[in-house]
C-alpha cells in the first residue's frame, strides 16, 4: 500500500502531524505572517535555484503559494499576484 505522508499546508514539506511544519510557525506554533513566510520562501528558492534572480524567485514563490491551502485565499497573496 502506498500511503502518502501529510505535507505542510504552507510550504508542502513532509510533516508527521498538524497542518504546518516547524519552519512555517512561530515559537507558539502559530503560522508566521504572510510577508515573513514569503521572504523566507523566496530565500529558499534563491538558495536552491540561484540563476533566475530575485524577481523570478519572487514570481515563482508567489505562484507556488497560491497552490498551498494556507495561502491560496490570502488577500496579500491575491494583491501581489494582481501586480504580476
TIVO-463248 format. One record per residue: x, y, z of N, C-alpha, C, CB in turn; residue number from 1; chain; residue in three letters. Coordinates in steps of 0.05 Angstrom, whole numbers. Each point is the difference from the previous one (the first is absolute). Glycine has a CB too. Example, Ala and Ser with C-alpha at 12.3 -4.5 7.8 and 13.67 -1.06 7.14 Angstrom:
2
[[264, -114, 156], [-18, 24, 0], [18, 24, 0], [-38, -23, 25], 1, "A", "Ala"]
[[31, 44, -39], [16, 24, 1], [-15, 22, 14], [24, -13, -43], 2, "A", "Ser"]
This chain:
84
[[17, -24, 0], [-17, 24, 0], [18, 25, 0], [-37, -25, 25], 1, "A", "Unk"]
[[31, 44, -42], [16, 24, -2], [-14, 24, 13], [20, -17, -42], 2, "A", "Unk"]
[[-14, 21, 68], [-13, 22, 14], [17, 25, -2], [-21, -33, 32], 3, "A", "Unk"]
[[8, 55, -39], [16, 25, -2], [1, 13, 28], [-14, 6, -48], 4, "A", "Unk"]
[[37, 5, 53], [5, 14, 25], [-15, 27, -1], [45, -23, 7], 5, "A", "Unk"]
[[-55, 33, 16], [-11, 26, 0], [21, 22, -6], [-35, -16, 33], 6, "A", "Unk"]
[[26, 38, -45], [19, 21, -6], [-10, 26, 13], [13, -22, -43], 7, "A", "Unk"]
[[6, 40, 48], [-6, 26, 11], [-18, 15, -19], [45, 1, 24], 8, "A", "Unk"]
[[-66, 11, -13], [-19, 16, -16], [10, 27, -8], [-36, -24, 24], 9, "A", "Unk"]
[[60, 31, -15], [12, 25, -7], [22, -3, -21], [-10, 16, 46], 10, "A", "Unk"]
[[27, -37, -43], [23, -3, -18], [3, -27, -14], [22, 32, 30], 11, "A", "Unk"]
[[-39, -51, -23], [-1, -27, -11], [22, -19, 10], [-21, 20, -39], 12, "A", "Unk"]
[[36, -12, 60], [20, -17, 12], [-14, -24, 14], [32, 39, 6], 13, "A", "Unk"]
[[-21, -63, -8], [-12, -23, 14], [0, 5, 30], [16, -31, -36], 14, "A", "Unk"]
[[-38, 24, 49], [-3, 3, 29], [-11, -25, 12], [-7, 50, -6], 15, "A", "Unk"]
[[10, -52, 32], [-11, -23, 14], [-29, 5, 8], [45, -12, 17], 16, "A", "Unk"]
[[-51, 36, -7], [-27, 6, 9], [-5, 30, 0], [0, -42, 28], 17, "A", "Unk"]
[[-25, 50, -26], [-7, 28, 0], [0, 11, -28], [19, 5, 46], 18, "A", "Unk"]
[[-28, 20, -48], [-2, 12, -27], [26, 12, -11], [-47, 9, 11], 19, "A", "Unk"]
[[66, -2, 7], [24, 15, -8], [25, -13, 10], [-27, 42, -1], 20, "A", "Unk"]
[[49, -38, -14], [26, -9, 8], [13, 20, 20], [6, -24, -45], 21, "A", "Unk"]
[[15, 16, 58], [13, 18, 19], [12, 26, -12], [10, -40, 27], 22, "A", "Unk"]
[[-4, 39, -53], [11, 24, -14], [-21, 22, -5], [34, -31, -21], 23, "A", "Unk"]
[[-59, 23, 21], [-21, 19, -7], [-15, 12, 24], [-5, -25, -42], 24, "A", "Unk"]
[[12, 16, 66], [-14, 10, 24], [19, 15, 18], [-32, -38, -3], 25, "A", "Unk"]
[[20, 54, 20], [17, 14, 20], [4, -18, 25], [-18, 45, -16], 26, "A", "Unk"]
[[30, -34, 36], [6, -16, 24], [-25, -11, 15], [41, 27, 4], 27, "A", "Unk"]
[[-64, -15, -10], [-25, -9, 13], [-15, -20, -18], [-4, 43, 24], 28, "A", "Unk"]
[[15, -49, -48], [-13, -18, -19], [-20, 13, -18], [7, -35, 34], 29, "A", "Unk"]
[[-7, 62, -35], [-19, 15, -16], [14, 6, -27], [-22, 21, 41], 30, "A", "Unk"]
[[6, -24, -63], [11, 6, -26], [12, 28, -1], [-34, -31, -21], 31, "A", "Unk"]
[[58, 33, 10], [13, 26, -2], [-16, 18, -20], [45, -21, 10], 32, "A", "Unk"]
[[-42, 47, -7], [-14, 19, -18], [8, -4, -29], [-2, 33, 37], 33, "A", "Unk"]
[[-16, -26, -55], [4, -4, -29], [27, 12, -9], [-49, 1, -6], 34, "A", "Unk"]
[[54, 24, 12], [25, 13, -10], [25, -15, 10], [-24, 44, -1], 35, "A", "Unk"]
[[24, -53, 26], [23, -15, 10], [4, -26, -15], [-8, 21, 45], 36, "A", "Unk"]
[[-14, -36, -48], [1, -26, -15], [9, 5, -29], [-36, -19, 30], 37, "A", "Unk"]
[[25, 40, -42], [7, 6, -28], [30, 5, -2], [-45, 20, -8], 38, "A", "Unk"]
[[56, -3, 25], [29, 6, -1], [17, -25, 4], [-11, 46, 17], 39, "A", "Unk"]
[[3, -62, 3], [16, -24, 5], [-2, -20, -23], [-8, 7, 49], 40, "A", "Unk"]
[[-15, -9, -61], [-3, -19, -22], [14, 11, -25], [-44, -15, 18], 41, "A", "Unk"]
[[45, 41, -22], [16, 11, -22], [30, -6, 4], [-35, 36, -7], 42, "A", "Unk"]
[[44, -33, 32], [28, -6, 6], [6, -29, -4], [0, 37, 33], 43, "A", "Unk"]
[[-18, -55, -26], [3, -28, -5], [2, -6, -30], [-25, -11, 43], 44, "A", "Unk"]
[[8, 24, -58], [1, -3, -30], [26, 9, -11], [-50, 6, -2], 45, "A", "Unk"]
[[60, 17, 11], [26, 10, -9], [23, -18, 7], [-18, 46, 4], 46, "A", "Unk"]
[[16, -58, 20], [21, -18, 9], [1, -25, -18], [-6, 17, 47], 47, "A", "Unk"]
[[-18, -27, -55], [-2, -24, -16], [1, 5, -30], [-26, -19, 37], 48, "A", "Unk"]
[[20, 43, -46], [1, 7, -28], [11, 28, -3], [-40, -30, -10], 49, "A", "Unk"]
[[66, 35, 14], [10, 27, 0], [0, 14, -27], [28, -15, 37], 50, "A", "Unk"]
[[-31, 1, -59], [2, 12, -26], [-22, 19, -8], [23, -40, -13], 51, "A", "Unk"]
[[-49, 35, 20], [-21, 17, -10], [1, 29, 11], [-27, -41, -4], 52, "A", "Unk"]
[[40, 45, 27], [0, 27, 12], [-23, 4, 18], [24, 17, -39], 53, "A", "Unk"]
[[-23, 5, 55], [-20, 5, 20], [-28, 4, -11], [36, 19, 28], 54, "A", "Unk"]
[[-39, -3, -49], [-27, 5, -11], [-13, -26, -9], [15, 46, -15], 55, "A", "Unk"]
[[0, -63, 1], [-12, -25, -9], [-6, -19, 23], [25, 5, -43], 56, "A", "Unk"]
[[-7, -5, 63], [-5, -16, 24], [-25, 9, 14], [49, -8, 6], 57, "A", "Unk"]
[[-54, 34, -4], [-24, 11, 12], [-24, -9, -16], [25, 40, 17], 58, "A", "Unk"]
[[-24, -38, -44], [-22, -8, -17], [-7, -29, 4], [13, 35, -33], 59, "A", "Unk"]
[[8, -52, 33], [-4, -29, 3], [-12, -6, 27], [39, -9, -30], 60, "A", "Unk"]
[[-30, 22, 51], [-9, -4, 27], [-30, 8, 3], [47, 7, 18], 61, "A", "Unk"]
[[-54, 15, -29], [-28, 9, 1], [-18, -20, -14], [15, 48, 1], 62, "A", "Unk"]
[[-7, -57, -24], [-17, -20, -14], [-1, -27, 14], [12, 23, -43], 63, "A", "Unk"]
[[10, -30, 56], [-1, -24, 17], [-18, 3, 23], [47, -10, -13], 64, "A", "Unk"]
[[-46, 33, 27], [-16, 5, 23], [-30, -1, -6], [37, 28, 19], 65, "A", "Unk"]
[[-45, -20, -43], [-28, -1, -7], [-11, -28, -2], [6, 43, -24], 66, "A", "Unk"]
[[12, -63, 23], [-9, -28, 0], [-2, -12, 28], [22, -5, -45], 67, "A", "Unk"]
[[-13, 20, 65], [1, -11, 27], [-24, 8, 16], [49, 2, -2], 68, "A", "Unk"]
[[-62, -20, 17], [-24, 6, 15], [2, 23, 19], [-10, -48, -4], 69, "A", "Unk"]
[[34, 52, 16], [3, 21, 20], [-1, 28, -13], [27, -31, 28], 70, "A", "Unk"]
[[-21, 33, -54], [4, 26, -13], [-19, 5, -23], [47, -2, 14], 71, "A", "Unk"]
[[-59, -18, -25], [-14, 3, -26], [-22, 22, 0], [9, -49, -7], 72, "A", "Unk"]
[[-21, 54, 30], [-21, 20, 2], [9, 25, 15], [-34, -36, -2], 73, "A", "Unk"]
[[60, 38, 8], [10, 22, 16], [-1, 26, -16], [30, -32, 26], 74, "A", "Unk"]
[[-41, 53, -15], [-3, 25, -15], [27, 13, -8], [-42, 7, 25], 75, "A", "Unk"]
[[63, -10, -9], [26, 11, -8], [11, -15, -24], [9, 13, 48], 76, "A", "Unk"]
[[-13, -39, -49], [9, -15, -23], [-16, 8, -25], [12, -39, 29], 77, "A", "Unk"]
[[-38, 42, -27], [-16, 9, -23], [9, 27, -9], [-39, -26, 17], 78, "A", "Unk"]
[[45, 44, 1], [10, 27, -7], [26, -1, -15], [-24, 19, 40], 79, "A", "Unk"]
[[42, -36, -30], [27, -2, -13], [-3, -12, -28], [21, -6, 46], 80, "A", "Unk"]
[[-38, -14, -49], [-4, -13, -25], [-13, 18, -21], [-3, -44, 24], 81, "A", "Unk"]
[[-14, 62, -14], [-13, 19, -19], [20, 20, -11], [-43, -6, 26], 82, "A", "Unk"]
[[66, 9, -13], [21, 18, -9], [19, -14, -20], [-3, 26, 43], 83, "A", "Unk"]
[[1, -52, -44], [18, -17, -16], [-5, 3, -29], [2, -32, 37], 84, "A", "Unk"]
